Amino acid sequence: MRLLGLTLISLMLSGITLSALPAFAQKTKSTNKKNIASNSNATLPLGDSQRGQSKAENERCMECHGVDGQGHGHVDGAGKIVKFAKLAGQDFHYLFKQIRDFREGKRKDDFMQMMAKSVDDQDMADILAYFSAQKPMEADRSDAVTVSKHAQALYLQGDPQRQILACASCHGEDARGIAETVPGAKTKTSLGPRLAGQEWRYLQKQLLDWRSGQRKNQSDGVMNLVTRQLSDQEIDQLASYLAAQP
């Protein structure tokens, strides 16, 4: 039975997009293109996935997120493996919201803000349409991830005693995301993005950022409240559990 918690009253826009910057992506981007401070409530332009493929390559999105949107990684100067968000099959409206948040400084990442400001809405719509049209994120079957019963219970049922809402309320029991069209609205709204198959290191970082307040680009702050109650071990377990989902 679908577990719809109180969070369905509000728009839960959590998880996904890019953070660290690999050396090969450190290029100088000109911000002389259309630097539009878009209204996040404005009607989204229609994206063309065929045009988006070449634009994603030209804008070097594929260097971090992969040709097929399944993500790339690199080892930083400290020897730490850094992974970037998978975008394949992610909800278009959710992705566009994140780009606008990066552009407007509502979501913090210097490199992504620079990229978001240097690409206009139509080009970005085409790029995101391309990634959204790809085969959805592939589950991690490596030994790096484990499926914990505790993480599964947290995801599906939450923990009422600690006021932790079920993640499934907004992301779906299968973690493939929930989107709806609000009556009278011109565009579809993403209640929660797809998390199934997302890169576990990326998920781990986002959960930690929500908990610390480093990330707070959500109008109702539900993700900040929920993650505040999670331990480091639970965050690791949830990230691993979600990465393993098909």
N, C-alpha and C positions, 0 to 999 in steps of 0.2 A: 504494500500500500504506500502510495506516495506520501512522504512526510512533509506536509506544507506547514511550516511554522509561522510565527508572527512576522518573519522577515518578508513574507509575500506582500505585506502592505507597502513596503519600501523597495526602492530599486537598489539591488545589491550588485555593485560593479566592482568586482575584486580582481584578483590575480593577473595578469599576463602582459608582459612585454619586457624589454631589454634593459640590461644594466651595465656590466663592465664593458670596456672597449678594448678589443684586441689590437695589436700593433698594426696588422695589415689593414685595419679599417681607419687608422688615424690619417685621414686625408683632410685637406683644407676644403671646407664647403663654402661656396659663395652664398651669402644670404641676400643677394641682390634680386633673387627671384621673388615671386609674389609672397610676401611675408604677411599673411592674413591672420589676424586675431579673430578666428571664427567663433561665432556664438555656438556653444555646444548644443543648444536647442534648435538650431536651424535645420532645415530640411537637408538631408545628405544628398550629395550628387550621386548619380548612378555610376557604378564602376564597370569598366570593360576589362575582363580578365585577360583577354588576348593582348590588348595593348599593355596591360599591367605587367606581363612577363618581361618584356623588354625594358620597361621603366624600372622594374625592381632590380634588374641587372645593372642598368645605367646608374641608378642611385646607390648601388652597392649594398642593397638590403640583403642580398643573398650571401654576402660574406659572413654575416653573423647568423642569419636565420635559415640558410640553406637554399639550394635551388628549388627543392620540393617543400620548403617550409618546415622541415624536420629538425632544424637547428644545427648549429655548429658550436664547437668549443675550442679553447686554447689554454695553454698553461701560462700564467702570468709570471712576472718577475720573481715572485716569492715561491714559485713552484706549485702554486695552487691551480687546480683545474677550474676554469670558469666556463659556465654553460649559458647559452642564450635561449630565450623563449622560443618554443616551437609555435609557429603561426598557422600551420597546415590545418585547414578545416575549422579554424576559429570563427566565431560569429563576426560578420563584417561590421555590424553596428557597434559591437563592443570594441573592436580594434580601432575604429574611427574615433570613438570617444577617448581612447587612450592617447592617440596621436594629438588630438586637440588639447588634452590635459597636459601633455608634454610641452606643446607649443605655448600654452598659457601659463606654464609654471606650476600647475596644480599637481603634477606628478614630477618628481625630481630626478633628473638624469641629464647631465650637461651635454653628452653626445646626442642623446635622443631629442633633446630640445633643439639642438642645432639642426639636426636632420629634419625635424617636424617644421621648423621655420623656413627651411630652404625648399620645401616642396609644397606646391599649392594644393588646394582641396581636390581638384579634378584628377591630377596626377596621383595623389595619394589614394583616392577612391579606386582608381584603376589598379594600383599596386596591391591594395588590400583585397580587392575582388579576386585577384590572381591567387593570393595565398589562401583565401577563404575557400576557393574552388578546388584546392588540392586534396588528395586523399588524407583523411584526418590523422592526427598525431598517432604515431605507432607506440604501443605499449612497450615499456622497457622490460625485457625478459632476462636481463643480466643478473649476476649475483650481487650487484650493487644495491638492488631493491628487494625488500621483503614485505610480505603482506601480513600485517599484525591484526589480530582479532580486536585489539583495543582501538586501533586506528579505524578499523571498519565500523565499530560500534559508535565511535565519536562522529564519523562522517554521516552515518545513516540515522543515528538517534540523538546525537548531541549528549549533553550532560546537564539535565535540568538543575541539579543541586548546585552546580557552579555557573548556572545561567549561560551555558554554552549551547547555542542553537544548532540543530542538525545542519550540516553543510548541504545535505541533499535538498533542503528546503528551497535553495536558490540555484543549486548547480545540478539538480536531478539525481535520482538514485543511481543512475549509471555514470554520473559525473560528466555527462556530455553537454551540459549547459541547458538553460531554460531561457527562452525568449518569447515574448508575446507582443501583440499589437494592442496598444491601449486605445479604447474607443475615442474617436475624434483626433487621434494623433496621426501625423503624416508619415511617421517612420516607426519601424519596429523597435522595441526596447529590449535590451538584454538584461534579464534579471540576474543572471550569473553566467560567466563564460565557461567554456569547456575546460575541464581540468584533466580528464582521462588521457593518459599518455604524455602529459606535459613533463618536461625535463625536471627531475627531482631536485637538482641543485637550485634551479630557478624557483621552483615552488617553495623550497626551504627558505630562500632569501626573501621572497615576497611575504611569507608568513611572519618571518622575523621583523621585516620592515613594517608590516601592519601592526605588530605587537608593540614595537618601539615608538610608533608614531612617525617614523621616517616616511612612510607612505600613508596618505590620508585623503586620496582623491575620490572620496565617496561621500555623497551629500548627507547620508544618515549616520555614517560612522559605524555601521554594524560590524564590519570586519575588524576595526580597531577594538571594539568591545569584546567580540568573541575571542580573538587571539590573545587578548590580555590575560585570559585565564589558562592558556596553554603553556605547558612546560617545554623546555628545549627538546626533551625526549619525545613528547607528543607531536611536536612540530616535525621532527625528523621522521617519525612513524607515519604521519599523515602524508608528507611529501613522497615518501617511498610507496605508500599504499596507492596514491593517485597515479604516480608514474607507471605503476604496473597494470592499471586498468585499460582494457581494450577500447 
